[in-house]
Amino acid sequence: MRSTPPSPRRWDGSLIRVRARRYLRVNADGASRLLRCGQSGRCRDCGNRIEWYHHTNERPIPLHPQELPAENVPATCHWHVSSGVAQPAGDGSGWCRLPHAMLCPARDGLPTIPELTGLRRALAVNTRRLIDDGAFVPPSTMPNTEASSATICRPARPVVQLLYGRYLANRPVDEIQCVAQTRRRHRCTSPLLTPDTRAGVWTLVPTTATHGQLPLPGAVMAVYTLTGLSYAEQLRWRAQRCPEHAAIPAAADVAVSEWEPFDPLIHHEHIHTRLPTLTRRQGPADRTRRRRSHDRAPRD
């Protein structure tokens, strides 16, 4: 016995209009290639929800997920979104957006704006609730994932040099994840550094600031440089895509790239003065130094 297909008409004889499915696609001429479903996230400092948008300088910026009445926000704090790009100005409407950095309760020294004090207090209460429920762990209380310098030297946020610029990664080099969307509409779990691709080289370079200052004498830092790779390979790292999705330009992104322009004046805590090694072996100088300290120790 074979089941009959559903009739295209209702019981009263009227036609049933079936709307065609519309799939999410990225416009090739659009300013942002990030899908709307992938722009949401959480602040790693306070745990509150944010929405990522591309700035006019091509850098992603987190905005507060809700629109605020423009009359309750100072004119200097108005932002609006047009074609997926955030711009620091008002669009003439009665609503505006606001950067999350001006509301984050984990930041100190923010300007006191009476119109935003209540919203900032509400975000602080939500942060405390997330901490009490165990859904968020502040970075200050997280255990140190790096082992002691005597055994392992593996930067949690390494400095990577590519395309004649230095960037601060959000995780170790071998754990940087692809941001492209898979066929199941999830984020790709493949890393950028695969066994089939050429890896970069760790090297010591002078600690040069980005504001025109001269490097300090004798000040060096460990940098994972990719300048020896081809231009196309460096573009793949900058776009944060695995080799498979790098060959598919039409694939959209469901997350923003985690590269942050490196500034030694701001990211000084991430500067390492020696090359990372898996294990630090004791050389002759270390053994001689230990022997001398043992001989100089007071004896009973």
HELIX and SHEET records of a PDB file:
HELIX    1   1 ARG A   36  GLY A   38  5                                   3    
HELIX    2   2 ALA A   70  ASN A   72  5                                   3    
HELIX    3   3 ALA A   75  CYS A   77  5                                   3    
HELIX    4   4 HIS A  100  MET A  102  5                                   3    
HELIX    5   5 PRO A  114  ASP A  133  1                                  20    
HELIX    6   6 PRO A  139  THR A  141  5                                   3    
HELIX    7   7 VAL A  173  GLU A  175  5                                   3    
HELIX    8   8 TYR A  231  ALA A  239  1                                   9    
HELIX    9   9 PRO A  243  ALA A  246  1                                   4    
HELIX   10  10 HIS A  268  HIS A  270  5                                   3    
HELIX   11  11 PRO A  284  ARG A  296  1                                  13    
SHEET    1   A 3 SER A  40  ARG A  42  0                                        
SHEET    2   A 3 ARG A  49  HIS A  55 -1                                        
SHEET    3   A 3 PRO A  60  LEU A  63 -1                                        
SHEET    1   B 4 SER A  40  ARG A  42  0                                        
SHEET    2   B 4 ARG A  49  HIS A  55 -1                                        
SHEET    3   B 4 VAL A  85  GLN A  87  1                                        
SHEET    4   B 4 HIS A  80  SER A  82 -1                                        
SHEET    1   C 2 LEU A  68  PRO A  69  0                                        
SHEET    2   C 2 TRP A  95  CYS A  96 -1                                        
SHEET    1   D 5 VAL A 201  PRO A 206  0                                        
SHEET    2   D 5 VAL A 220  THR A 225 -1                                        
SHEET    3   D 5 VAL A 159  LEU A 162  1                                        
SHEET    4   D 5 GLY A 165  LEU A 168 -1                                        
SHEET    5   D 5 GLU A 260  PRO A 261 -1                                        
END                                                                             
